[in-house]
Each structure stands twice: as C-alpha cells, then as structure tokens.
Amino acid sequence: MVQVPELFTQFISSFSGCMGGNPNAPIWLVVDHSARCPLPIDPEKVFANPVTNIDALKRALPTTCPCTKSVTRLINSITGNPEAETSLVFKPEGQEDKQPILMLSASPLCTGMITTNAWMEKPAVKTADGEVTMAKYTGLPSYRDFLNFLVAQRGQVFQAAVAEKSPKIILCQNILRANDYFKLFGADRKNVEANDFFLVAPVMKNDKEVRTLVFVTDMIGFGTGDMTPENELELQQAGNEFRHYAHDAFGDGWLGQFSGELLTLGK
C-alpha cells in the first residue's frame, strides 16, 4: 500500500497553488496547473502551511498573465460587457468583490511536473538523500497515479467549496481531462452534454435542482500571441454558449450584480 507523505497530502488537499479572485463570484475558472513552482522543491517550505480556507483566495488578480486578454474577452462575452474591457474582469486591490471570477488550479504543481516522463524521471524534490523524482518522493509511481490521488484528495476540498459558495458555472481548461474534472467537482458523469466548444455536466443540489454547471473546454488559455481575429470570434461565440446554458439552468438573474450592460439594455 502506498504511503504518501502527510505533508504532501495536506498540500494537495487544499487550495494551494490557486490564483484567487472573488470566492463569491458566479464564474470559476480552473487551469490544470499552478503558475509557479521553482524546482527543486523544498517540501518543508513549499508544502507547508497549505491554504485551507477558500476565502483566503480573495485577492486582486494581476493583469500581467499572457492569457489576460483572452480571459477578459471570454468572461465579458458571458457577462454581457464590452469584450475588450479588462477593467471589468480584473479589479485592483480593494475591489476584489467586484471581480466576476475566481481562478483555481486543479493541481498545485507547476507546468514542469505535469507530464508522465517528468513525474518519473525528473529530480524535483530535496530530501536528506539528495534530489529525487516526484514518483520517488510521493510513492505514487506514475503521473496517472498522482492524478487519481489528486482528484480524490483535492476533490473533497473543491466539492465542499462548491457546496458552500454555489458558483453558477465552472470553466475548466483542457477537454482531454474532462473525466478528471467532472470527478474533481462531483459532477454527474451520467448526464454529460457535448457542444462545439465544450463538454458540460451538472453538479446537483438535489435530485431535481442543479447547483453548478461544470464545463470543460479548450477556450481557456489563449496567449497574447494567439489572439487572432478568428480566436477572438470563437471566444465570443463560446462565451455566448456558456451563458445560454447557464440561463437555461438558472434563469434570468443568474449573474446577479455581474450582469453586464449588454444584457440589461431595455430592462
């Protein structure tokens, strides 16, 4: 039986590695990895003091990420705001509650540790015996074993957060990982729908009422250099589709205070 180090288990079973934003936002975005995780890792520094309270993620989101423009366009298309207005999505310190999004990381580990070969072959963790691979340190022999562990442990934390905060939609990056994302958030995998832009499954509040819609899509993560007119149009179209699905599930007013000017004209 695998004995995963307790320090690592606590780190995984938390919100560590998440970017933050507004925990009470109606829209959550989830990427598959954390942005920063310098190697080699010192477990006593990196894995200690995990973020266990989702409200600790309340912070102003920076606009320096290469994906800021694409996220702005996608979210403004959903909320019904002018698509290029970054200031309507990303707010300065002191206005965290006015951000319509919370940004999470499915894994608290960085990009350098999210491939099968790196997990098994790349020295990444400092130990008393020198630098060892993640496979050696954790006792999880393959990256797939790690993903299963991640979904089981972090999933408990994320599902409890969804039950507490009830975000309306969760947009997850990388459609090839759809099954993992649905399990991570406890979505109903027997009730998956497919769209040109995404797969979607509900998180149920009870037998008849939907709490949250979990979307898995490849429409998150366009860098600045990828913002072609074609991609801008696709982001707009995808945003409209996300909004229509949410409207069908939750009715008018699902965006609350974040409903944009293009949705409120004429009301």
Buried (B, 14 or more C-beta within 10 A) or exposed (E): EEEBBEBBBBBBBBBBBBBBBBBBBBBBBBBBBBEEBEBBBEBEEBBEEBBEEBEEBBBBBEBEBEBBBBBBBBBBBBBBBEBEEBEBBBBEEEEBEBBBBBBBBBBBBBBEBBEEEBBBEBBBBBEEEEBBBBBBBBBBBEBEBBBBBBBEBBBEBBBEBBEEBEBBBBBBBBBEBBBBBBBBBBBEEEEBEEBEBBBBBBBBEEEEEBBBBBBBBBBBBBEEEBBEEEBBEBBBBBBBBBBEBBBEBBEEEBBEEBBBEEBEEEE
